[in-house]
Every structure is written in C-alpha cells, then in structure tokens.
Amino acid sequence: MVTTGVVIFAIRDWTLWVLLREGPWGPPMRLVLSNETVTEAVLRTLQAVLLWPDEATLLQLKAGWVEQQVYVWGSAEQGAAVSLIHSVLLRANRDELRPNLHRHPVPSLRVQWTPVAEVESGQRQLDPEARPVLEMALNTLRSEIQRNPELVLRYLADMATPHRDSIEWWRQETHTALSKETRPLRALREPPSGDGTLTLAEATLLYRAFFPPDEQIDLSNLRRRFLATNTLEPLDEERPVRGRELDWRRVSRAYRYRSRSEGH
C-alpha cells in the first residue's frame, strides 16, 4: 500500500501552526487509490479539510517517505505501507477549515490547528510513528525558507491588511473552544488578497515565525538577503507594521513586491 502524509502548515497570529488529527496520531493521511496519482491524493486531502482549497497552497514540497502500519477505515484491510510525506504551506488567511470536522465520519479527517511550538516543547504529545513524519515535513519547510527567503515576501505581498474589528475578533477567538472552523458556512467569506506591498520589518517577523524562538538569526544579513532577491521596489511612504498593531508608533518603509516573472 502507498499512502500520503499531508503535513499542512499555516501562519496564524504570526506564529507557525500545523494541522493534526485528534489524539496523538499526527497529520492527516490518505490511501493513494489505484486510479489516482500521489499529487491527486494530496489535492483531495486539501479539498477534504479546507474551506477554500483552490489556490490555497503557497508551497508544496516532497519531504520524504516512511514505512508505517496503516488501518484502512471502513474495511478490515491493514498492513505495512510506504507513506510519501508532503509539506504544504498555505497562503495568508487560507487556514479556514470545513465546519465541524471533529464529527467527520472518516476519523483521519478529524483535525485541528496546533501551534508547532506546543509540539516541539512536548506540550502536545504525538505517537512515536507520527513524530518523525512531522519532523521530516517541518525540517523540509524550514530548509526551503532558509534557502529561498523570497517565499516570505510572496506570502506578505498576498496578505491583506486586517481591519481593526477582525484583529480584535482574532485575539478573542485564537485560544477558545469556539474557533473559526465551527462557524456556519454562510458567515464566512473568502479572504481578500493583498495589494502587493510589505515592509522589511514584517518580513523579518514572519521569517522568525518559521523557526524555534531560540534559533539564532542574523537579522542584518536577513534584510540584505530580502533586498538581494531583486523583487522589492521601494515606495516613498511608510506604513504601520502588520503584526505590531498594538504598537501604533511602529512604522516601516513600504516596498512593492514584484515576482521574478513580472521583472522579465
């Protein structure tokens, strides 16, 4: 048997979160059917858990493979399987889950968002077979962010500035049982895209979110690497730094992001 382990990451409240199954079982997993490719299996996993799966993915990486014991829901079939691990990073504000997944008939799709920091600190326990899957996917994501910091710029350029009301609502909801994924569909609107502008302060804040708090990061060198991507056009304006809304004095020079394809 071949399965896909789809490790879905998102930035929530400027920290890194991962989608995990209820209990210690790790990221969602899907059996690759005989009439589908691995890529299609990954896509169908996203469609099963996300409210807006179309174009929700900013980055998808093959992270490796592991051998696991699997039990096929709804049948007596079980046995060893090769699980192909994929790291997926969602675009800004695309982390809305389908409502009431905790009651999904397929147990492997009963999922919820969990801070990566809670897993790495041991606050959230994982099954010994599930932990290597998450670690593999997390290391792959972090290596790609280190290698290609332009991903941070792409994320921010696509990230709309939240209204004050939504900021206050988010703070109230982030750590409560009544979360976004349980609200009725009619109350949810697809989030707008950003206007392509960002600040280096935001880019630094977001880059740090992908790594442990004690990770040593050369911030001066990081800013130089952002500028060296040749994708930032300086604007003659300053603007408040997203992620620092409570500090009304925190402003930074604005840049417009232009992808490499736009520059040709």
Secondary structure, DSSP 8 states (H G I E B T S, - for coil): -EEEEEEEEEEETTEEEEEEESTT--S-EEE--TTS-HHHHHHHHHHHHBSS-TT-EEEEEEEEEEEEEEE-TTSS-EEEEEEEEEEEEE-TT---B-TTGGG-SSGGG-EEEEEHHHHHTTSS---TTTHHHHHHHHHHHHHHHHH-THHHHHHHHTB----HHHHHHHHHHTTSSS-GGGS-GGG-----B--SEEEHHHHHHHHHHTS-TT----HHHHHHHHHHTS-EEEEEEEEE-TT-TT-TT-EEEEEEE--TTTT-
